[in-house]
Amino acid sequence: MASSRAPEVAVGQAPAFGRARSARRYARATWRLIRRKPLGMAGLLILLVVAFGALFAPVIAPYSYDQTRFTSRLLSPSWSHPFGTDNLGRDTFTRILYGARVSLGISAGAVVLAKSIATVIAITSGFYGGWLDKLGQRLVDIWIALPTLIILVTLIGMIGSSPGSLVAIIALANAPGSSRVIRSVVVSVREEPYVEAGRAIGANDARLMFRYILPNIAHIVIYSSTVTLGSVILIVASLGFLGYGVPPPHPDLGGMLSGDGLTFMRRQPWLAVWPGVTITLVVFAFNVFGDALRDLLDPRLRGS
């Protein structure tokens, strides 16, 4: 006689049908992105290519980023040097890969830190309201009114321009503005019936904020993070262009524009073209992918 017991699943092991269902869900989301938002899919592909090149730069790069060869100065693109060389004979393609690695690493770290700070501030301020919310919003107004670039340059001059310092400083500059966007959603979500139901069953404030409200504003945090990454890439490039980026000999896309690219632009314009094209493509990709991601994650826009 056959046993009627259901097959046992090992502890900590997801059932096969659960994994298959997750795979199908991700496949459907990818197909929906391709079909409805082809420009967003193009942006995602650009980001994947740039991120792959930056992550595996030590493997992909044909030379070292600080390897000089004075007999190969200011060469045009060729098979041995796809993007040409700079005034010290360094391979421009290699320096673009490492420059993208530095820029993306600093930007991603700064955005993650900024959104984490902004989310905590926004949820606390928007949930409690009252004098705490008013005080927080006035401080945000004051901070936003200050020129961002001047604040960044001042703080970098005081602290230094190491990668860790740049991540912390840029995050501090972006967190207040991000908190305002997230707070506006928190204020509307806190009045939803499921939050009131959680309060009725005795959930404390911390549980209401991070179990009921946070999951329902996650799409705003994710969407704003992708768009903010594009603007932070420009900030990192601007700091490098002004000489406040990572110190040499580490390559920086903005520093490559202001250094060799600006000095030798007439003799070898490729030195300015490749960093500029890279920055433009990355910013464009983050913006269009962020717009597509917003439409996919926001329930109100899924049918558009």
Secondary structure as the mmCIF struct_conf table of DSSP 4:
data_model
#
loop_
_struct_conf.conf_type_id
_struct_conf.id
_struct_conf.beg_label_comp_id
_struct_conf.beg_label_asym_id
_struct_conf.beg_label_seq_id
_struct_conf.end_label_comp_id
_struct_conf.end_label_asym_id
_struct_conf.end_label_seq_id
HELX_LH_PP_P HELX_LH_PP_P1 ARG A 5 GLU A 8
TURN_TY1_P TURN_TY1_P1 VAL A 11 GLY A 12
HELX_RH_AL_P HELX_RH_AL_P1 ALA A 16 ARG A 36
HELX_RH_AL_P HELX_RH_AL_P2 PRO A 38 LEU A 55
TURN_TY1_P TURN_TY1_P2 PHE A 56 PHE A 56
HELX_RH_AL_P HELX_RH_AL_P3 ALA A 57 ILE A 60
BEND BEND1 PRO A 62 TYR A 63
TURN_TY1_P TURN_TY1_P3 TYR A 65 ASP A 66
HELX_RH_3T_P HELX_RH_3T_P1 PHE A 70 SER A 72
TURN_TY1_P TURN_TY1_P4 ARG A 73 LEU A 74
HELX_LH_PP_P HELX_LH_PP_P2 LEU A 75 SER A 76
BEND BEND2 PRO A 77 PRO A 77
BEND BEND3 TRP A 79 HIS A 81
TURN_TY1_P TURN_TY1_P5 PRO A 82 PHE A 83
STRN STRN1 THR A 85 THR A 85
TURN_TY1_P TURN_TY1_P6 ASN A 87 LEU A 88
STRN STRN2 ASP A 91 ASP A 91
HELX_RH_AL_P HELX_RH_AL_P4 THR A 92 TYR A 128
HELX_RH_AL_P HELX_RH_AL_P5 GLY A 130 ALA A 145
BEND BEND4 LEU A 146 LEU A 146
HELX_RH_AL_P HELX_RH_AL_P6 THR A 148 ILE A 159
HELX_RH_AL_P HELX_RH_AL_P7 PRO A 163 VAL A 189
TURN_TY1_P TURN_TY1_P7 ARG A 190 GLU A 191
BEND BEND5 GLU A 192 GLU A 192
HELX_RH_AL_P HELX_RH_AL_P8 PRO A 193 ALA A 200
TURN_TY1_P TURN_TY1_P8 ILE A 201 GLY A 202
HELX_RH_AL_P HELX_RH_AL_P9 ASP A 205 ARG A 207
HELX_RH_PI_P HELX_RH_PI_P1 LEU A 208 ILE A 213
HELX_RH_AL_P HELX_RH_AL_P10 LEU A 214 LEU A 242
TURN_TY1_P TURN_TY1_P9 GLY A 243 GLY A 243
BEND BEND6 GLY A 245 VAL A 246
HELX_LH_PP_P HELX_LH_PP_P3 PRO A 247 PRO A 247
TURN_TY1_P TURN_TY1_P10 PRO A 248 PRO A 249
BEND BEND7 HIS A 250 HIS A 250
HELX_RH_AL_P HELX_RH_AL_P11 LEU A 253 MET A 256
HELX_RH_PI_P HELX_RH_PI_P2 LEU A 257 GLY A 261
HELX_RH_AL_P HELX_RH_AL_P12 LEU A 262 THR A 263
TURN_TY1_P TURN_TY1_P11 PHE A 264 ARG A 267
TURN_TY1_P TURN_TY1_P12 PRO A 269 PRO A 269
HELX_RH_AL_P HELX_RH_AL_P13 TRP A 270 LEU A 297
HELX_RH_3T_P HELX_RH_3T_P2 PRO A 299 LEU A 301
TURN_TY1_P TURN_TY1_P13 ARG A 302 GLY A 303
#
